[in-house]
Amino acid sequence: DQLVFDGLSIDVAKRQVLLNSEEIELTSTEFDLLLYMARQPSLVFSRTQLLDNVWGYQHSGYEHTVNSHINRLRNKLEKDPAKPQYILTVWGVGYKFEGHANSDKTPNGKS
């Protein structure tokens, strides 16, 4: 099971992320967050939805947890974290993963 986008490859079984063929070290939660969003590219997620589905809980006031993980992911994945290409902010709503799947793999990891 592998998701392949422009310069970004996510190997689900190995829990490995490659950016331009270089391995990127992610924490378990960073990997889970990236994978959750990358499996549904262009879909906008609220912070609450991400807390529910990645962390497994819903508590108001914990949205800053999502923000800090998104910022860490951007610092690791983006050429310019201030102008992200993969993880975009949708103002007033939340975040979305934007990536174009390579022709040999679809976003859900199936050939």
N, C-alpha and C positions, 0 to 999 in steps of 0.2 A: 504494500500500500504506500504509494508515493504521490505527492502533489508537486507539480513542477510549474513554476511561473517564470516570468522574465527574470533570469538570474538568480532565482530563489527556488531551492529544492527542499521539501520536507519529507523525510523518510519516517513514516509513522512507526514501523516495527522497531527501528533502531533509535527512535526518538532523537533524530539527528537533523540539523538544519545546515544547509550549505548555501552560502551567498557567493556567487561567482566562483564556485568550486572550492571555496574556503569554508571550513567548518566554523560555525558560530556557536559559542558556548551559551546555552540558555538554562535557566533554572527550570525545575519541573513545572511550576506555575506559568512561567513565561512561554514554555513550549505548549502547554495546554491551551493557553489563551490564543497564541498564534494559530494553532491547529484548528481550534473552534471557529475562529473568524475566517481562516483560509478555506475551510471546507464550504463556506457559503459566501464567495466573493461578491462584493458590491451590496450585500445586505447590511443594513444599518442596525446596530445593536445599541440599546441603551445600557448605561452602566449597571442598572438593576438586572437586566437580562444576562449580562456577562457575569455578575456576581452569582446569580442563580445557577447558571450552566457551567461555569468554569470552577468557581469556588464551592458551589453547592449550598449556598445560603443566601438569604435575602435580609439585609438589615439596612435600614436607612442610616445614613451617616458614614457608611463604609465605602461610598463611591470614590473617595480619595485613593483607596487601595487599587482600584481599576486604573485611575489616572497615573499612579506611580509605576505600575507595571507596563502600561502603554508607553510611558516615557522611557523606561529602561529598554523595552523592545525597539523603540525607534532609535535609541542611541546605538544599539547593536546592529540594526539592519539597514538603516537609512544612510545614504551618502551625506545628506543634510537633514538632520532631525527636525529642523525648523520648517523644512519644506518636504514633508514625507511623501514617498511614492507608494508605499505599501499600506501603511496604517494611517488612515485619514480621520480627522475629526469632522463630524457632522454637527455643526454648532447648534446648541439647544436640544440635541437628541443623544448623541453618543459617538460611536466609532464604527468604521467599516474597513474591511480589507479590500484593497484594490489591486488586482493582479490579473494578468492575462495568462490563462493556462496555455502551456505548450501543446501543440497539436497531438502529441503522442500520449498525453495523460490529461484526464479531465480533472476539474477541481475536487471532485469527491474521491479521487485516487484510482478510479477505474479506467482501464485502457479502452 
